[in-house]
Amino acid sequence: MARHRRPRRTGRGRTHRSRRQLVTGLVGASALAATLLTLIVDPAAPPAPDRSPAAGTSDVAQLPRH
């Protein structure tokens, strides 16, 4: 009786390992990029009015109208 099976694939292990390494590298790179952006970029919102600003005033912030 003849067996009807697919032939065994030989390159699947290497492909799976390569994809896993690629995903791991991309996750690491995105985490590093997020960390660097957090350290470099200043927040766009002005400081709250009840707190003293750490830096100078913003040109974008609106002046209060009392």
mmCIF file of the N, C-alpha and C atoms, coordinates in Angstrom:
data_MODEL
# 
_entry.id   MODEL 
# 
loop_
_atom_site.group_PDB 
_atom_site.id 
_atom_site.type_symbol 
_atom_site.label_atom_id 
_atom_site.label_alt_id 
_atom_site.label_comp_id 
_atom_site.label_asym_id 
_atom_site.label_entity_id 
_atom_site.label_seq_id 
_atom_site.pdbx_PDB_ins_code 
_atom_site.Cartn_x 
_atom_site.Cartn_y 
_atom_site.Cartn_z 
_atom_site.occupancy 
_atom_site.B_iso_or_equiv 
_atom_site.pdbx_formal_charge 
_atom_site.auth_seq_id 
_atom_site.auth_comp_id 
_atom_site.auth_asym_id 
_atom_site.auth_atom_id 
_atom_site.pdbx_PDB_model_num 
ATOM 1   N N  . MET A 1 1  ? 0.837   -1.160 0.000  1.00 0.00 ? 1  MET A N  1 
ATOM 2   C CA . MET A 1 1  ? 0.000   0.000  0.000  1.00 0.00 ? 1  MET A CA 1 
ATOM 3   C C  . MET A 1 1  ? 0.899   1.246  0.000  1.00 0.00 ? 1  MET A C  1 
ATOM 4   N N  . ALA A 1 2  ? 0.621   2.161  -0.895 1.00 0.00 ? 2  ALA A N  1 
ATOM 5   C CA . ALA A 1 2  ? 1.413   3.384  -1.008 1.00 0.00 ? 2  ALA A CA 1 
ATOM 6   C C  . ALA A 1 2  ? 0.947   4.400  0.023  1.00 0.00 ? 2  ALA A C  1 
ATOM 7   N N  . ARG A 1 3  ? 1.907   5.093  0.573  1.00 0.00 ? 3  ARG A N  1 
ATOM 8   C CA . ARG A 1 3  ? 1.578   6.144  1.538  1.00 0.00 ? 3  ARG A CA 1 
ATOM 9   C C  . ARG A 1 3  ? 1.512   7.480  0.814  1.00 0.00 ? 3  ARG A C  1 
ATOM 10  N N  . HIS A 1 4  ? 0.524   8.254  1.157  1.00 0.00 ? 4  HIS A N  1 
ATOM 11  C CA . HIS A 1 4  ? 0.356   9.565  0.530  1.00 0.00 ? 4  HIS A CA 1 
ATOM 12  C C  . HIS A 1 4  ? 0.610   10.641 1.578  1.00 0.00 ? 4  HIS A C  1 
ATOM 13  N N  . ARG A 1 5  ? 1.837   10.990 1.706  1.00 0.00 ? 5  ARG A N  1 
ATOM 14  C CA . ARG A 1 5  ? 2.243   12.044 2.645  1.00 0.00 ? 5  ARG A CA 1 
ATOM 15  C C  . ARG A 1 5  ? 3.004   13.111 1.890  1.00 0.00 ? 5  ARG A C  1 
ATOM 16  N N  . ARG A 1 6  ? 2.980   14.262 2.468  1.00 0.00 ? 6  ARG A N  1 
ATOM 17  C CA . ARG A 1 6  ? 3.798   15.330 1.907  1.00 0.00 ? 6  ARG A CA 1 
ATOM 18  C C  . ARG A 1 6  ? 5.253   15.042 2.216  1.00 0.00 ? 6  ARG A C  1 
ATOM 19  N N  . PRO A 1 7  ? 6.134   15.428 1.320  1.00 0.00 ? 7  PRO A N  1 
ATOM 20  C CA . PRO A 1 7  ? 7.558   15.268 1.638  1.00 0.00 ? 7  PRO A CA 1 
ATOM 21  C C  . PRO A 1 7  ? 7.949   16.204 2.783  1.00 0.00 ? 7  PRO A C  1 
ATOM 22  N N  . ARG A 1 8  ? 8.876   15.781 3.561  1.00 0.00 ? 8  ARG A N  1 
ATOM 23  C CA . ARG A 1 8  ? 9.308   16.563 4.721  1.00 0.00 ? 8  ARG A CA 1 
ATOM 24  C C  . ARG A 1 8  ? 10.032  17.826 4.257  1.00 0.00 ? 8  ARG A C  1 
ATOM 25  N N  . ARG A 1 9  ? 9.665   18.946 4.862  1.00 0.00 ? 9  ARG A N  1 
ATOM 26  C CA . ARG A 1 9  ? 10.309  20.213 4.523  1.00 0.00 ? 9  ARG A CA 1 
ATOM 27  C C  . ARG A 1 9  ? 11.588  20.333 5.320  1.00 0.00 ? 9  ARG A C  1 
ATOM 28  N N  . THR A 1 10 ? 12.679  20.693 4.671  1.00 0.00 ? 10 THR A N  1 
ATOM 29  C CA . THR A 1 10 ? 13.970  20.732 5.345  1.00 0.00 ? 10 THR A CA 1 
ATOM 30  C C  . THR A 1 10 ? 14.332  22.113 5.878  1.00 0.00 ? 10 THR A C  1 
ATOM 31  N N  . GLY A 1 11 ? 13.821  23.188 5.294  1.00 0.00 ? 11 GLY A N  1 
ATOM 32  C CA . GLY A 1 11 ? 14.249  24.531 5.683  1.00 0.00 ? 11 GLY A CA 1 
ATOM 33  C C  . GLY A 1 11 ? 13.362  25.207 6.708  1.00 0.00 ? 11 GLY A C  1 
ATOM 34  N N  . ARG A 1 12 ? 12.395  24.532 7.270  1.00 0.00 ? 12 ARG A N  1 
ATOM 35  C CA . ARG A 1 12 ? 11.442  25.181 8.170  1.00 0.00 ? 12 ARG A CA 1 
ATOM 36  C C  . ARG A 1 12 ? 12.092  25.658 9.467  1.00 0.00 ? 12 ARG A C  1 
ATOM 37  N N  . GLY A 1 13 ? 13.011  24.905 10.002 1.00 0.00 ? 13 GLY A N  1 
ATOM 38  C CA . GLY A 1 13 ? 13.662  25.288 11.257 1.00 0.00 ? 13 GLY A CA 1 
ATOM 39  C C  . GLY A 1 13 ? 14.444  26.583 11.145 1.00 0.00 ? 13 GLY A C  1 
ATOM 40  N N  . ARG A 1 14 ? 15.172  26.729 10.057 1.00 0.00 ? 14 ARG A N  1 
ATOM 41  C CA . ARG A 1 14 ? 15.956  27.950 9.855  1.00 0.00 ? 14 ARG A CA 1 
ATOM 42  C C  . ARG A 1 14 ? 15.050  29.162 9.657  1.00 0.00 ? 14 ARG A C  1 
ATOM 43  N N  . THR A 1 15 ? 13.971  28.986 8.909  1.00 0.00 ? 15 THR A N  1 
ATOM 44  C CA . THR A 1 15 ? 13.048  30.092 8.662  1.00 0.00 ? 15 THR A CA 1 
ATOM 45  C C  . THR A 1 15 ? 12.374  30.536 9.955  1.00 0.00 ? 15 THR A C  1 
ATOM 46  N N  . HIS A 1 16 ? 11.954  29.581 10.754 1.00 0.00 ? 16 HIS A N  1 
ATOM 47  C CA . HIS A 1 16 ? 11.294  29.909 12.025 1.00 0.00 ? 16 HIS A CA 1 
ATOM 48  C C  . HIS A 1 16 ? 12.256  30.638 12.958 1.00 0.00 ? 16 HIS A C  1 
ATOM 49  N N  . ARG A 1 17 ? 13.490  30.174 13.034 1.00 0.00 ? 17 ARG A N  1 
ATOM 50  C CA . ARG A 1 17 ? 14.487  30.812 13.903 1.00 0.00 ? 17 ARG A CA 1 
ATOM 51  C C  . ARG A 1 17 ? 14.812  32.216 13.402 1.00 0.00 ? 17 ARG A C  1 
ATOM 52  N N  . SER A 1 18 ? 14.912  32.380 12.086 1.00 0.00 ? 18 SER A N  1 
ATOM 53  C CA . SER A 1 18 ? 15.210  33.700 11.523 1.00 0.00 ? 18 SER A CA 1 
ATOM 54  C C  . SER A 1 18 ? 14.076  34.684 11.795 1.00 0.00 ? 18 SER A C  1 
ATOM 55  N N  . ARG A 1 19 ? 12.841  34.220 11.653 1.00 0.00 ? 19 ARG A N  1 
ATOM 56  C CA . ARG A 1 19 ? 11.702  35.096 11.948 1.00 0.00 ? 19 ARG A CA 1 
ATOM 57  C C  . ARG A 1 19 ? 11.673  35.476 13.411 1.00 0.00 ? 19 ARG A C  1 
ATOM 58  N N  . ARG A 1 20 ? 11.956  34.542 14.284 1.00 0.00 ? 20 ARG A N  1 
ATOM 59  C CA . ARG A 1 20 ? 11.965  34.832 15.717 1.00 0.00 ? 20 ARG A CA 1 
ATOM 60  C C  . ARG A 1 20 ? 13.062  35.834 16.056 1.00 0.00 ? 20 ARG A C  1 
ATOM 61  N N  . GLN A 1 21 ? 14.223  35.694 15.450 1.00 0.00 ? 21 GLN A N  1 
ATOM 62  C CA . GLN A 1 21 ? 15.310  36.643 15.692 1.00 0.00 ? 21 GLN A CA 1 
ATOM 63  C C  . GLN A 1 21 ? 14.954  38.029 15.155 1.00 0.00 ? 21 GLN A C  1 
ATOM 64  N N  . LEU A 1 22 ? 14.294  38.071 13.996 1.00 0.00 ? 22 LEU A N  1 
ATOM 65  C CA . LEU A 1 22 ? 13.875  39.351 13.432 1.00 0.00 ? 22 LEU A CA 1 
ATOM 66  C C  . LEU A 1 22 ? 12.874  40.051 14.343 1.00 0.00 ? 22 LEU A C  1 
ATOM 67  N N  . VAL A 1 23 ? 11.898  39.316 14.845 1.00 0.00 ? 23 VAL A N  1 
ATOM 68  C CA . VAL A 1 23 ? 10.899  39.894 15.745 1.00 0.00 ? 23 VAL A CA 1 
ATOM 69  C C  . VAL A 1 23 ? 11.557  40.380 17.025 1.00 0.00 ? 23 VAL A C  1 
ATOM 70  N N  . THR A 1 24 ? 12.468  39.598 17.567 1.00 0.00 ? 24 THR A N  1 
ATOM 71  C CA . THR A 1 24 ? 13.162  40.005 18.786 1.00 0.00 ? 24 THR A CA 1 
ATOM 72  C C  . THR A 1 24 ? 13.970  41.278 18.563 1.00 0.00 ? 24 THR A C  1 
ATOM 73  N N  . GLY A 1 25 ? 14.634  41.358 17.423 1.00 0.00 ? 25 GLY A N  1 
ATOM 74  C CA . GLY A 1 25 ? 15.406  42.558 17.104 1.00 0.00 ? 25 GLY A CA 1 
ATOM 75  C C  . GLY A 1 25 ? 14.534  43.782 16.921 1.00 0.00 ? 25 GLY A C  1 
ATOM 76  N N  . LEU A 1 26 ? 13.400  43.614 16.256 1.00 0.00 ? 26 LEU A N  1 
ATOM 77  C CA . LEU A 1 26 ? 12.492  44.748 16.052 1.00 0.00 ? 26 LEU A CA 1 
ATOM 78  C C  . LEU A 1 26 ? 11.880  45.224 17.367 1.00 0.00 ? 26 LEU A C  1 
ATOM 79  N N  . VAL A 1 27 ? 11.534  44.298 18.243 1.00 0.00 ? 27 VAL A N  1 
ATOM 80  C CA . VAL A 1 27 ? 10.987  44.691 19.552 1.00 0.00 ? 27 VAL A CA 1 
ATOM 81  C C  . VAL A 1 27 ? 12.044  45.445 20.355 1.00 0.00 ? 27 VAL A C  1 
ATOM 82  N N  . GLY A 1 28 ? 13.268  44.959 20.335 1.00 0.00 ? 28 GLY A N  1 
ATOM 83  C CA . GLY A 1 28 ? 14.344  45.646 21.050 1.00 0.00 ? 28 GLY A CA 1 
ATOM 84  C C  . GLY A 1 28 ? 14.624  47.026 20.486 1.00 0.00 ? 28 GLY A C  1 
ATOM 85  N N  . ALA A 1 29 ? 14.627  47.133 19.159 1.00 0.00 ? 29 ALA A N  1 
ATOM 86  C CA . ALA A 1 29 ? 14.881  48.433 18.526 1.00 0.00 ? 29 ALA A CA 1 
ATOM 87  C C  . ALA A 1 29 ? 13.765  49.426 18.827 1.00 0.00 ? 29 ALA A C  1 
ATOM 88  N N  . SER A 1 30 ? 12.514  48.953 18.827 1.00 0.00 ? 30 SER A N  1 
ATOM 89  C CA . SER A 1 30 ? 11.414  49.873 19.118 1.00 0.00 ? 30 SER A CA 1 
ATOM 90  C C  . SER A 1 30 ? 11.428  50.313 20.575 1.00 0.00 ? 30 SER A C  1 
ATOM 91  N N  . ALA A 1 31 ? 11.804  49.421 21.480 1.00 0.00 ? 31 ALA A N  1 
ATOM 92  C CA . ALA A 1 31 ? 11.905  49.804 22.889 1.00 0.00 ? 31 ALA A CA 1 
ATOM 93  C C  . ALA A 1 31 ? 13.015  50.825 23.098 1.00 0.00 ? 31 ALA A C  1 
ATOM 94  N N  . LEU A 1 32 ? 14.131  50.632 22.419 1.00 0.00 ? 32 LEU A N  1 
ATOM 95  C CA . LEU A 1 32 ? 15.230  51.592 22.521 1.00 0.00 ? 32 LEU A CA 1 
ATOM 96  C C  . LEU A 1 32 ? 14.833  52.941 21.935 1.00 0.00 ? 32 LEU A C  1 
ATOM 97  N N  . ALA A 1 33 ? 14.141  52.931 20.797 1.00 0.00 ? 33 ALA A N  1 
ATOM 98  C CA . ALA A 1 33 ? 13.697  54.182 20.180 1.00 0.00 ? 33 ALA A CA 1 
ATOM 99  C C  . ALA A 1 33 ? 12.699  54.908 21.072 1.00 0.00 ? 33 ALA A C  1 
ATOM 100 N N  . ALA A 1 34 ? 11.782  54.176 21.690 1.00 0.00 ? 34 ALA A N  1 
ATOM 101 C CA . ALA A 1 34 ? 10.808  54.801 22.586 1.00 0.00 ? 34 ALA A CA 1 
ATOM 102 C C  . ALA A 1 34 ? 11.502  55.415 23.798 1.00 0.00 ? 34 ALA A C  1 
ATOM 103 N N  . THR A 1 35 ? 12.495  54.730 24.322 1.00 0.00 ? 35 THR A N  1 
ATOM 104 C CA . THR A 1 35 ? 13.235  55.263 25.472 1.00 0.00 ? 35 THR A CA 1 
ATOM 105 C C  . THR A 1 35 ? 13.980  56.533 25.096 1.00 0.00 ? 35 THR A C  1 
ATOM 106 N N  . LEU A 1 36 ? 14.648  56.518 23.952 1.00 0.00 ? 36 LEU A N  1 
ATOM 107 C CA . LEU A 1 36 ? 15.389  57.707 23.523 1.00 0.00 ? 36 LEU A CA 1 
ATOM 108 C C  . LEU A 1 36 ? 14.451  58.873 23.238 1.00 0.00 ? 36 LEU A C  1 
ATOM 109 N N  . LEU A 1 37 ? 13.318  58.613 22.611 1.00 0.00 ? 37 LEU A N  1 
ATOM 110 C CA . LEU A 1 37 ? 12.366  59.695 22.358 1.00 0.00 ? 37 LEU A CA 1 
ATOM 111 C C  . LEU A 1 37 ? 11.814  60.275 23.655 1.00 0.00 ? 37 LEU A C  1 
ATOM 112 N N  . THR A 1 38 ? 11.594  59.425 24.636 1.00 0.00 ? 38 THR A N  1 
ATOM 113 C CA . THR A 1 38 ? 11.106  59.904 25.928 1.00 0.00 ? 38 THR A CA 1 
ATOM 114 C C  . THR A 1 38 ? 12.128  60.821 26.592 1.00 0.00 ? 38 THR A C  1 
ATOM 115 N N  . LEU A 1 39 ? 13.408  60.495 26.445 1.00 0.00 ? 39 LEU A N  1 
ATOM 116 C CA . LEU A 1 39 ? 14.447  61.307 27.063 1.00 0.00 ? 39 LEU A CA 1 
ATOM 117 C C  . LEU A 1 39 ? 14.716  62.601 26.298 1.00 0.00 ? 39 LEU A C  1 
ATOM 118 N N  . ILE A 1 40 ? 14.541  62.584 24.980 1.00 0.00 ? 40 ILE A N  1 
ATOM 119 C CA . ILE A 1 40 ? 14.924  63.730 24.145 1.00 0.00 ? 40 ILE A CA 1 
ATOM 120 C C  . ILE A 1 40 ? 13.798  64.736 23.965 1.00 0.00 ? 40 ILE A C  1 
ATOM 121 N N  . VAL A 1 41 ? 12.585  64.268 23.706 1.00 0.00 ? 41 VAL A N  1 
ATOM 122 C CA . VAL A 1 41 ? 11.488  65.153 23.322 1.00 0.00 ? 41 VAL A CA 1 
ATOM 123 C C  . VAL A 1 41 ? 10.845  65.776 24.561 1.00 0.00 ? 41 VAL A C  1 
ATOM 124 N N  . ASP A 1 42 ? 10.646  67.081 24.505 1.00 0.00 ? 42 ASP A N  1 
ATOM 125 C CA . ASP A 1 42 ? 9.959   67.781 25.591 1.00 0.00 ? 42 ASP A CA 1 
ATOM 126 C C  . ASP A 1 42 ? 8.454   67.672 25.382 1.00 0.00 ? 42 ASP A C  1 
ATOM 127 N N  . PRO A 1 43 ? 7.678   67.660 26.458 1.00 0.00 ? 43 PRO A N  1 
ATOM 128 C CA . PRO A 1 43 ? 6.225   67.603 26.276 1.00 0.00 ? 43 PRO A CA 1 
ATOM 129 C C  . PRO A 1 43 ? 5.705   68.891 25.634 1.00 0.00 ? 43 PRO A C  1 
ATOM 130 N N  . ALA A 1 44 ? 4.657   68.765 24.838 1.00 0.00 ? 44 ALA A N  1 
ATOM 131 C CA . ALA A 1 44 ? 4.125   69.919 24.122 1.00 0.00 ? 44 ALA A CA 1 
ATOM 132 C C  . ALA A 1 44 ? 3.189   70.757 24.988 1.00 0.00 ? 44 ALA A C  1 
ATOM 133 N N  . ALA A 1 45 ? 2.614   70.164 26.011 1.00 0.00 ? 45 ALA A N  1 
ATOM 134 C CA . ALA A 1 45 ? 1.655   70.883 26.844 1.00 0.00 ? 45 ALA A CA 1 
ATOM 135 C C  . ALA A 1 45 ? 2.381   71.820 27.803 1.00 0.00 ? 45 ALA A C  1 
ATOM 136 N N  . PRO A 1 46 ? 1.816   72.992 28.037 1.00 0.00 ? 46 PRO A N  1 
ATOM 137 C CA . PRO A 1 46 ? 2.417   73.904 29.012 1.00 0.00 ? 46 PRO A CA 1 
ATOM 138 C C  . PRO A 1 46 ? 2.215   73.362 30.426 1.00 0.00 ? 46 PRO A C  1 
ATOM 139 N N  . PRO A 1 47 ? 2.992   73.833 31.378 1.00 0.00 ? 47 PRO A N  1 
ATOM 140 C CA . PRO A 1 47 ? 2.823   73.352 32.750 1.00 0.00 ? 47 PRO A CA 1 
ATOM 141 C C  . PRO A 1 47 ? 1.479   73.790 33.328 1.00 0.00 ? 47 PRO A C  1 
ATOM 142 N N  . ALA A 1 48 ? 1.021   73.071 34.291 1.00 0.00 ? 48 ALA A N  1 
ATOM 143 C CA . ALA A 1 48 ? -0.260  73.390 34.931 1.00 0.00 ? 48 ALA A CA 1 
ATOM 144 C C  . ALA A 1 48 ? -0.160  74.746 35.628 1.00 0.00 ? 48 ALA A C  1 
ATOM 145 N N  . PRO A 1 49 ? -1.271  75.510 35.682 1.00 0.00 ? 49 PRO A N  1 
ATOM 146 C CA . PRO A 1 49 ? -1.208  76.843 36.271 1.00 0.00 ? 49 PRO A CA 1 
ATOM 147 C C  . PRO A 1 49 ? -0.920  76.846 37.772 1.00 0.00 ? 49 PRO A C  1 
ATOM 148 N N  . ASP A 1 50 ? -1.231  75.770 38.474 1.00 0.00 ? 50 ASP A N  1 
ATOM 149 C CA . ASP A 1 50 ? -0.994  75.750 39.917 1.00 0.00 ? 50 ASP A CA 1 
ATOM 150 C C  . ASP A 1 50 ? 0.415   75.284 40.273 1.00 0.00 ? 50 ASP A C  1 
ATOM 151 N N  . ARG A 1 51 ? 1.245   75.036 39.288 1.00 0.00 ? 51 ARG A N  1 
ATOM 152 C CA . ARG A 1 51 ? 2.622   74.602 39.540 1.00 0.00 ? 51 ARG A CA 1 
ATOM 153 C C  . ARG A 1 51 ? 3.586   75.578 38.885 1.00 0.00 ? 51 ARG A C  1 
ATOM 154 N N  . SER A 1 52 ? 4.734   75.741 39.501 1.00 0.00 ? 52 SER A N  1 
ATOM 155 C CA . SER A 1 52 ? 5.727   76.642 38.916 1.00 0.00 ? 52 SER A CA 1 
ATOM 156 C C  . SER A 1 52 ? 6.400   75.932 37.741 1.00 0.00 ? 52 SER A C  1 
ATOM 157 N N  . PRO A 1 53 ? 6.557   76.622 36.632 1.00 0.00 ? 53 PRO A N  1 
ATOM 158 C CA . PRO A 1 53 ? 7.181   75.987 35.468 1.00 0.00 ? 53 PRO A CA 1 
ATOM 159 C C  . PRO A 1 53 ? 8.667   75.765 35.708 1.00 0.00 ? 53 PRO A C  1 
ATOM 160 N N  . ALA A 1 54 ? 9.154   74.650 35.219 1.00 0.00 ? 54 ALA A N  1 
ATOM 161 C CA . ALA A 1 54 ? 10.578  74.329 35.376 1.00 0.00 ? 54 ALA A CA 1 
ATOM 162 C C  . ALA A 1 54 ? 11.412  75.113 34.369 1.00 0.00 ? 54 ALA A C  1 
ATOM 163 N N  . ALA A 1 55 ? 10.827  75.426 33.232 1.00 0.00 ? 55 ALA A N  1 
ATOM 164 C CA . ALA A 1 55 ? 11.538  76.168 32.191 1.00 0.00 ? 55 ALA A CA 1 
ATOM 165 C C  . ALA A 1 55 ? 10.787  77.472 31.904 1.00 0.00 ? 55 ALA A C  1 
ATOM 166 N N  . GLY A 1 56 ? 11.194  78.169 30.883 1.00 0.00 ? 56 GLY A N  1 
ATOM 167 C CA . GLY A 1 56 ? 10.548  79.421 30.507 1.00 0.00 ? 56 GLY A CA 1 
ATOM 168 C C  . GLY A 1 56 ? 9.150   79.189 29.974 1.00 0.00 ? 56 GLY A C  1 
ATOM 169 N N  . THR A 1 57 ? 8.480   80.275 29.662 1.00 0.00 ? 57 THR A N  1 
ATOM 170 C CA . THR A 1 57 ? 7.102   80.169 29.175 1.00 0.00 ? 57 THR A CA 1 
ATOM 171 C C  . THR A 1 57 ? 7.110   79.709 27.726 1.00 0.00 ? 57 THR A C  1 
ATOM 172 N N  . SER A 1 58 ? 5.995   79.194 27.297 1.00 0.00 ? 58 SER A N  1 
ATOM 173 C CA . SER A 1 58 ? 5.852   78.695 25.941 1.00 0.00 ? 58 SER A CA 1 
ATOM 174 C C  . SER A 1 58 ? 5.240   79.785 25.060 1.00 0.00 ? 58 SER A C  1 
ATOM 175 N N  . ASP A 1 59 ? 5.657   79.847 23.823 1.00 0.00 ? 59 ASP A N  1 
ATOM 176 C CA . ASP A 1 59 ? 5.085   80.797 22.870 1.00 0.00 ? 59 ASP A CA 1 
ATOM 177 C C  . ASP A 1 59 ? 3.714   80.333 22.410 1.00 0.00 ? 59 ASP A C  1 
ATOM 178 N N  . VAL A 1 60 ? 3.432   79.056 22.523 1.00 0.00 ? 60 VAL A N  1 
ATOM 179 C CA . VAL A 1 60 ? 2.182   78.482 22.034 1.00 0.00 ? 60 VAL A CA 1 
ATOM 180 C C  . VAL A 1 60 ? 1.069   78.630 23.051 1.00 0.00 ? 60 VAL A C  1 
ATOM 181 N N  . ALA A 1 61 ? 1.409   78.709 24.315 1.00 0.00 ? 61 ALA A N  1 
ATOM 182 C CA . ALA A 1 61 ? 0.397   78.763 25.366 1.00 0.00 ? 61 ALA A CA 1 
ATOM 183 C C  . ALA A 1 61 ? -0.423  80.052 25.282 1.00 0.00 ? 61 ALA A C  1 
ATOM 184 N N  . GLN A 1 62 ? -1.689  79.963 25.565 1.00 0.00 ? 62 GLN A N  1 
ATOM 185 C CA . GLN A 1 62 ? -2.560  81.129 25.532 1.00 0.00 ? 62 GLN A CA 1 
ATOM 186 C C  . GLN A 1 62 ? -2.467  81.886 26.849 1.00 0.00 ? 62 GLN A C  1 
ATOM 187 N N  . LEU A 1 63 ? -2.608  83.179 26.757 1.00 0.00 ? 63 LEU A N  1 
ATOM 188 C CA . LEU A 1 63 ? -2.596  84.011 27.966 1.00 0.00 ? 63 LEU A CA 1 
ATOM 189 C C  . LEU A 1 63 ? -3.949  83.939 28.637 1.00 0.00 ? 63 LEU A C  1 
ATOM 190 N N  . PRO A 1 64 ? -3.973  83.876 29.965 1.00 0.00 ? 64 PRO A N  1 
ATOM 191 C CA . PRO A 1 64 ? -5.276  83.819 30.674 1.00 0.00 ? 64 PRO A CA 1 
ATOM 192 C C  . PRO A 1 64 ? -5.997  85.158 30.554 1.00 0.00 ? 64 PRO A C  1 
ATOM 193 N N  . ARG A 1 65 ? -7.326  85.127 30.418 1.00 0.00 ? 65 ARG A N  1 
ATOM 194 C CA . ARG A 1 65 ? -8.144  86.339 30.307 1.00 0.00 ? 65 ARG A CA 1 
ATOM 195 C C  . ARG A 1 65 ? -9.071  86.394 31.522 1.00 0.00 ? 65 ARG A C  1 
ATOM 196 N N  . HIS A 1 66 ? -8.662  87.130 32.533 1.00 0.00 ? 66 HIS A N  1 
ATOM 197 C CA . HIS A 1 66 ? -9.477  87.223 33.764 1.00 0.00 ? 66 HIS A CA 1 
ATOM 198 C C  . HIS A 1 66 ? -10.211 88.521 33.800 1.00 0.00 ? 66 HIS A C  1 
# 
